[in-house]
Amino acid sequence: MRIVFMGTPDFAVPALEALASRHTVAAVYTQPPRPAGRGQAERPSPVHARALALGLPVRHPARLKDPADQAAFAALGADVAVVVAYGLILPQAVLDAPRAGCLNIHASLLPRWRGAAPIHRAVMAGDAETGVCIMRMEPGLDTGPVLLRRAMPIGPEDTTGDLHDRLSALGAAMIAEALDRLDTLVPVPQPAEGITYAAKIDKAEARIDWTRPAAAVDRQIRGLSPAPGAWCLAGGERLRLLRSRVAEGAGVPGRVLGGFTVACGTGAVTVLEVQRAGRRPMPAAEALRGLTLPDRLG
């Protein structure tokens, strides 16, 4: 098939690789390079970098509302467009241009967690499972009918980063299957019940409130790992907490009960991985060899 691929972050790269090995990729659309790093030099997106390595043509318009950009998209003569965390809303003219429309790889079990941060929100809400849906795109936010749907359990110590990698690989396999079976798959409308929205993560959500129940604090730590990273204060030092588990124990919220086990509003959590400012993430036991925790974390 002749494909236009539209994606930006690391999550989309395995899908691009899978499709480039099986189909003709007429063009790759991605977000424009952004300033990054200490020197603020412009850095291409992960999809941009991988597309160039694969020898694929790359386009990065800042928006797709310009009629000239829409005409250039239509002129590609694509059979289908595959969209994975692209970062721009597609106008109707773009949705209508490919012969078989636009397909989206979405990392949730729709209609649960429509929107920007489905993996984070599933972990933070304590969902037992997540998954991937291959959806035919419509103008609404993740409202289109579903062609393929696969579930994946969320383990008790899974972080958003863990699930991100597994769901990315699953999505790549599923979109390859969907294109192979495109003429026979039956789109299934999403149910009207069970709709939730995965709002973009706000950095204000990252500070840990130790008065909350241990289960909620544990889900916050795992759900915001690796980015933006839940954090607390240890004396005057800001620590990012990246892995944890619910533990036995009780005390004043924030009280360090021993090792890196911390009392919450009810119960306690044991921190398993931590990152100090300017340093790499490390197991909590290793961090404690050079870090003296105060009696109580803020």
SULRAVEN-V471576 format. One line per field, one symbol per residue. ss: DSSP state (H for helix, E for strand, C for the rest). psi: psi as a letter, one per 20 degrees, with the letter a starting at -180 (. if undefined). burial: # if it has 16 or more other ideal C-beta (glycine too) atoms within 10 Angstrom, else .. A space follows every 10 residues. Layout:
ss=???
psi=???
burial=???
//
This chain:
ss=CEEEEEECCH HHHHHHHHHH CCCEEEEEEC CCCEEECCCC EEECCHHHHH HHHCCCCEEC CCCCCCHHHH HHHHCCCCCE EEEECCCCCC CHHHHHHCCC CEEEEECCCC CCCEECCHHH HHHHCCCCEE EEEEEECCCC CCCCCEEEEE EEECCCCCCH HHHHHHHHHH HHHHHHHHHH CCCCCCCECC CCCCCCEECC CCHHHCECCC CCEHHHHHHH HHHCCCCCCE EEEECCEEEE EEEEEEECCC CCCCEEEECC EEECCECEEE EEEEEECCCC CEEHHHHCCC CCCCCECC
psi=qoqpporgah highgggghh ihroohqppr qqqqpqrhik qppqrhgggh gghikqppqm qhrkiphghh hhghiilqhq pppolgiqpp rhhghigqgj apppopmrnq jplqahlhgg hgghikqhrb appoppqrhr okirqpgqpp qpqorijprh gghggghggg hghhhggghh jhiipopoqq qiqjpqpnqq pphiihppoi irqghggghg ghhjpiqioq rrpncjpppp phqrqprqrq appipoipck ppqagparqp phqqpqpjrq qqqhhghihj poqrhpq.
burial=#.#######. ######.### ..#.###### #......... ...#####.# #....#.##. #..#....## ..#..#.### ######.#.# #..##.##.. ########## ####.##### ####..#..# ########.. .#.#.###.. .#.#...### ####..##.# ##.######. .#..#....# .....#.#.. #....#.#.# .#.#.##### ######..## ##.#....## ####.##.#. ..#####..# #####.#### ######.... .#.#..#... #.#..##.
//
